[in-house]
């Protein structure tokens, strides 16, 4: 049962989505060291989503029909803003510190605004017969592991980001993937 929860979380929560694409893009565009705070914010925000799903807070909020569209629009606006920041990030060789990498707070906001997180966590959480405390502990650990792996994958791309032409191409591709995965998650 525990192994099936881990596998399900890897497949459902670890698949490409706004959070995983964004941490990969930020790692690639800003490098590993400058991306740790953002990844930490994503982890903290995703764990907050996990706790909100596990305690039923999400179900209560979505029961209010006027609130769901407002939350969806706010999520979309923030994700589009982040996609713009990624698409317009300069090559790593030109980083002079004046362009800040996305912050811890930015990571928390994206995680909370991420529609895929709610759906994926709810599916994995509800699909396991294990106790809620064990599910929260296992899924919390998986959130950390999944985000770290995606960040390391992005950081591995960072050498492409020293070349201005490749940097622009890859930044735009990551930004487009972020928008596309968000649209897919909402549909």
MARBA-381026 format. One record per residue: residue in one letter; x, y negated, z of N, C-alpha, C in turn. Coordinates in steps of 0.2 Angstrom, whole numbers. Each point is the difference from the previous one (the first is absolute). Layout:
(node "A" (X Y Z) (X Y Z) (X Y Z))
...
// end
This chain:
(node "X" (4 6 0) (-4 -6 0) (4 -6 0))
(node "X" (6 0 4) (4 -6 0) (4 -1 -7))
(node "X" (2 6 -2) (3 -1 -7) (-5 -3 -5))
(node "X" (-6 3 0) (-5 -3 -5) (-1 -7 1))
(node "X" (0 -3 6) (-1 -7 1) (6 -4 -3))
(node "X" (6 3 1) (6 -4 -2) (0 0 -8))
(node "X" (-1 6 -3) (0 0 -7) (-6 -4 -3))
(node "X" (-6 0 3) (-5 -5 -2) (2 -7 0))
(node "X" (3 -2 6) (2 -7 1) (5 -2 -5))
(node "X" (5 5 -2) (5 -2 -5) (-3 -1 -7))
(node "X" (-5 4 -1) (-3 0 -7) (-5 -6 -1))
(node "X" (-4 -1 6) (-5 -6 -1) (3 -6 2))
(node "X" (3 -1 6) (3 -6 3) (6 -2 -4))
(node "X" (4 5 -2) (7 -2 -3) (0 -1 -7))
(node "X" (-6 1 -3) (-1 -1 -8) (1 -8 -1))
(node "X" (1 -2 -6) (1 -7 -1) (-7 -4 1))
(node "X" (1 -5 3) (-5 -5 2) (3 -6 2))
(node "X" (-4 -5 2) (2 -7 1) (6 0 5))
(node "X" (0 3 5) (5 0 5) (6 3 -2))
(node "X" (0 6 -3) (6 4 -2) (3 -4 -6))
(node "X" (-4 -2 -5) (3 -4 -5) (3 -6 2))
(node "X" (-3 -4 5) (3 -6 2) (6 1 4))
(node "X" (1 5 4) (6 1 4) (6 2 -5))
(node "X" (-2 4 -5) (5 2 -5) (2 -6 -4))
(node "X" (-5 -4 -2) (2 -7 -4) (4 -4 4))
(node "X" (-2 -1 7) (4 -5 4) (7 3 1))
(node "X" (1 6 1) (6 3 1) (5 -1 -6))
(node "X" (-3 1 -6) (3 -1 -6) (2 -7 -1))
(node "X" (-4 -4 1) (1 -8 -1) (4 -3 5))
(node "X" (0 2 6) (3 -4 5) (5 5 4))
(node "X" (1 6 -2) (5 4 3) (-2 3 7))
(node "X" (3 5 2) (-2 4 6) (0 -4 6))
(node "X" (5 -3 2) (1 -4 6) (-6 -6 1))
(node "X" (-1 -3 -6) (-5 -6 0) (-7 3 0))
(node "X" (-1 6 -1) (-7 3 -1) (-2 4 7))
(node "X" (4 1 5) (-1 3 6) (-6 -3 3))
(node "X" (0 -6 1) (-6 -4 4) (-6 1 -4))
(node "X" (0 0 -6) (-7 1 -4) (-2 7 1))
(node "X" (4 5 -1) (-2 7 1) (-2 1 7))
(node "X" (3 -3 5) (-2 0 7) (-7 -2 1))
(node "X" (-2 -6 -3) (-6 -3 0) (-6 5 -4))
(node "X" (2 3 -5) (-4 5 -4) (-2 6 5))
(node "X" (5 2 3) (0 6 5) (-5 -2 6))
(node "X" (1 -6 3) (-4 -3 5) (-7 -1 -2))
(node "X" (-1 -3 -6) (-7 -1 -2) (-3 7 -2))
(node "X" (3 4 -3) (-3 7 -2) (-2 4 6))
(node "X" (4 -1 5) (-2 4 6) (-6 -4 4))
(node "X" (0 -6 -1) (-6 -4 2) (-6 3 -4))
(node "X" (0 1 -6) (-5 3 -4) (-2 7 2))
(node "X" (5 4 1) (-1 6 3) (-4 0 6))
(node "X" (2 -4 5) (-4 0 6) (-7 -3 -1))
(node "X" (-1 -5 -4) (-6 -2 -2) (-5 5 -3))
(node "X" (3 4 -4) (-4 6 -3) (-1 5 5))
(node "X" (5 2 4) (-1 5 5) (-5 -2 6))
(node "X" (-1 -6 1) (-4 -2 6) (-7 -2 -3))
(node "X" (-1 -1 -6) (-6 -1 -3) (-1 -8 -1))
(node "X" (5 -4 1) (-1 -7 -1) (-2 -2 -7))
(node "X" (4 4 -5) (-1 -2 -7) (-8 2 -2))
(node "X" (-2 5 2) (-7 2 -1) (-5 -5 2))
(node "X" (1 -3 6) (-4 -5 3) (0 -7 -4))
(node "X" (6 -2 -2) (1 -6 -4) (-3 1 -7))
(node "X" (1 6 -3) (-3 1 -7) (-8 1 0))
(node "X" (-2 1 6) (-8 1 1) (-3 -7 -1))
(node "X" (4 -6 0) (-3 -6 -1) (1 -2 -7))
(node "X" (-6 0 -4) (1 0 -7) (3 -7 -3))
(node "X" (0 -5 4) (2 -7 -2) (8 0 1))
(node "X" (2 4 4) (8 0 2) (4 3 -5))
(node "X" (-2 6 -3) (4 4 -4) (2 -4 -6))
(node "X" (-4 -3 -4) (2 -4 -6) (5 -6 2))
(node "X" (0 -3 6) (4 -5 2) (7 3 1))
(node "X" (0 6 4) (7 4 1) (3 2 -6))
(node "X" (-4 2 -5) (3 2 -7) (3 -5 -3))
(node "X" (-4 -6 -1) (3 -6 -3) (6 -2 3))
(node "X" (1 -1 7) (6 -2 4) (5 5 -2))
(node "X" (-1 6 0) (5 5 -2) (3 -1 -7))
(node "X" (-5 -1 -4) (3 -1 -7) (4 -6 -1))
(node "X" (-2 -5 3) (4 -7 -1) (7 1 3))
(node "X" (0 3 6) (7 1 3) (4 5 -4))
(node "X" (-3 5 -3) (4 5 -4) (3 -4 -7))
(node "X" (-5 -4 -2) (2 -4 -6) (6 -5 1))
(node "X" (0 -3 6) (5 -4 2) (6 3 1))
(node "X" (0 6 3) (6 4 1) (3 3 -7))
(node "X" (-4 2 -4) (2 2 -7) (3 -6 -4))
(node "X" (-2 -6 1) (3 -6 -3) (7 -1 3))
(node "X" (0 1 7) (7 -1 3) (5 5 -3))
(node "X" (-2 6 -1) (4 5 -2) (2 -1 -7))
(node "X" (-5 -2 -4) (2 -1 -8) (4 -6 -1))
(node "X" (0 -5 5) (4 -6 -1) (7 0 4))
(node "X" (1 6 4) (6 0 4) (6 -1 -5))
(node "X" (5 -4 2) (6 0 -4) (5 6 0))
(node "X" (5 1 -4) (4 5 0) (4 0 7))
(node "X" (2 6 2) (3 0 7) (7 -4 0))
(node "X" (3 0 -6) (6 -4 0) (-1 -7 1))
(node "X" (-6 -2 -1) (-1 -8 1) (-4 -1 6))
(node "X" (0 5 4) (-3 -2 7) (4 -4 4))
(node "X" (-2 -5 2) (4 -5 4) (-3 -1 7))
(node "X" (-5 4 2) (-3 -1 6) (-6 -5 0))
(node "X" (0 -4 -5) (-6 -5 0) (-6 4 -2))
(node "X" (0 5 -3) (-6 4 -2) (-1 6 5))
(node "X" (-4 -1 5) (-1 5 5) (-4 6 -2))
(node "X" (3 6 2) (-3 6 -1) (-7 0 3))
(node "X" (-5 4 -2) (-6 1 4) (1 2 7))
(node "X" (-4 -3 5) (2 1 7) (-4 5 3))
(node "X" (1 1 6) (-3 5 4) (-8 -1 0))
(node "X" (-2 -7 1) (-7 -2 0) (-3 2 -7))
(node "X" (4 -1 -5) (-2 1 -7) (-2 8 -1))
(node "X" (4 4 3) (-1 7 0) (-6 2 4))
(node "X" (-1 -3 6) (-6 2 4) (-6 -2 -4))
(node "X" (0 -6 -3) (-6 -3 -4) (-1 5 -6))
(node "X" (5 2 -4) (-1 4 -5) (-3 7 2))
(node "X" (3 3 5) (-3 6 3) (-7 0 2))
(node "X" (-2 -6 3) (-7 -1 2) (-4 -1 -6))
(node "X" (2 -3 -5) (-4 -2 -6) (0 6 -5))
(node "X" (4 5 1) (0 6 -4) (-6 4 0))
(node "X" (-4 0 -6) (-6 4 0) (2 7 0))
(node "X" (5 2 -3) (2 7 0) (2 3 6))
(node "X" (2 -4 5) (2 3 6) (-6 2 4))
(node "X" (-5 -3 0) (-6 2 4) (-3 6 -3))
(node "X" (0 0 -7) (-3 6 -3) (4 6 1))
(node "X" (7 0 -1) (4 5 1) (1 3 7))
(node "X" (0 -5 5) (1 2 7) (-7 3 2))
(node "X" (-5 -2 -2) (-7 2 2) (0 8 -3))
(node "X" (2 1 -6) (-1 6 -3) (4 5 4))
(node "X" (7 -2 1) (4 5 3) (-2 1 8))
(node "X" (-2 -5 3) (-2 0 7) (-6 5 1))
(node "X" (-5 -1 -4) (-6 3 0) (0 8 -2))
(node "X" (5 1 -4) (1 6 -3) (4 5 4))
(node "X" (2 -2 6) (4 5 4) (-4 1 6))
(node "X" (1 7 2) (-4 2 6) (4 -1 7))
(node "X" (6 -3 -1) (4 -1 6) (-3 -5 4))
(node "X" (2 -1 7) (-2 -5 4) (2 -7 -2))
(node "X" (-4 -5 2) (2 -7 -3) (6 -3 3))
(node "X" (3 2 6) (6 -3 2) (6 3 -4))
(node "X" (-1 7 -1) (6 3 -5) (-1 -3 -7))
(node "X" (-6 -1 -2) (0 -2 -7) (3 -7 -1))
(node "X" (-2 -5 5) (3 -6 0) (8 0 1))
(node "X" (2 4 4) (8 1 1) (3 2 -7))
(node "X" (-3 5 -3) (3 3 -6) (0 -5 -5))
(node "X" (-6 -3 -1) (-1 -5 -6) (4 -6 1))
(node "X" (1 -2 7) (4 -6 1) (7 1 -2))
(node "X" (3 6 1) (7 2 -2) (0 1 -7))
(node "X" (-5 2 -3) (0 0 -8) (0 -7 -3))
(node "X" (-4 -4 3) (0 -7 -2) (8 -3 0))
(node "X" (3 1 5) (7 -2 0) (4 3 -5))
(node "X" (0 7 -1) (4 4 -4) (-2 -2 -8))
(node "X" (-6 -1 -1) (-2 -1 -7) (2 -7 -2))
(node "X" (0 -5 4) (2 -7 -1) (8 0 -1))
(node "X" (3 3 4) (7 0 0) (3 4 -7))
(node "X" (-3 5 -2) (2 3 -6) (-1 -4 -6))
(node "X" (-6 -4 0) (-2 -4 -6) (5 -6 0))
(node "X" (2 -3 6) (5 -5 1) (6 2 -3))
(node "X" (3 6 2) (6 2 -2) (0 1 -8))
(node "X" (-5 2 -2) (-1 1 -8) (1 -7 -3))
(node "X" (-4 -5 3) (1 -6 -3) (7 -3 0))
(node "X" (3 1 6) (7 -3 1) (5 4 -5))
(node "X" (-2 6 -2) (5 3 -5) (-1 -3 -6))
(node "X" (-5 -3 -2) (-1 -4 -6) (3 -7 0))
(node "X" (2 -2 6) (3 -7 1) (5 -2 -5))
(node "X" (5 5 -2) (5 -2 -4) (-2 -3 -7))
(node "X" (-6 3 -2) (-3 -3 -6) (-2 -8 1))
(node "X" (-1 -2 6) (-2 -6 1) (5 -6 0))
(node "X" (6 3 -1) (6 -5 -1) (0 -3 -7))
(node "X" (-3 3 -4) (0 -2 -7) (-6 -4 -1))
(node "X" (0 -6 -2) (-6 -4 -1) (-6 3 -4))
(node "X" (2 3 -6) (-5 2 -4) (-3 7 3))
(node "X" (4 4 2) (-3 6 3) (-4 -2 7))
(node "X" (2 -4 3) (-3 -3 6) (-7 -2 -1))
(node "X" (-1 -4 -5) (-6 -3 -2) (-5 6 -2))
(node "X" (3 4 -5) (-4 6 -2) (-3 4 5))
(node "X" (5 2 5) (-2 5 5) (-5 -4 5))
(node "X" (2 -6 2) (-5 -4 4) (-7 0 -2))
(node "X" (-1 -2 -7) (-6 0 -3) (-4 7 0))
(node "X" (4 5 -1) (-3 7 0) (-2 1 7))
(node "X" (4 -1 5) (-2 1 7) (-7 -4 1))
(node "X" (0 -6 -1) (-5 -4 1) (-7 2 -3))
(node "X" (1 2 -7) (-6 3 -3) (-2 6 3))
(node "X" (5 5 2) (-2 6 3) (-4 -1 7))
(node "X" (2 -5 3) (-3 -2 7) (-7 -2 -2))
(node "X" (-1 -5 -5) (-7 -2 -1) (-4 6 -3))
(node "X" (3 4 -4) (-4 6 -3) (-2 5 5))
(node "X" (5 2 5) (-2 4 5) (-6 -2 5))
(node "X" (0 -7 1) (-5 -3 4) (-6 0 -4))
(node "X" (-1 -1 -6) (-6 0 -4) (-2 8 0))
(node "X" (4 4 -1) (-2 7 0) (-3 2 7))
(node "X" (3 -2 6) (-2 2 6) (-7 -3 2))
(node "X" (-1 -6 -3) (-7 -3 1) (-5 3 -4))
(node "X" (1 2 -6) (-5 4 -4) (-2 6 3))
// end
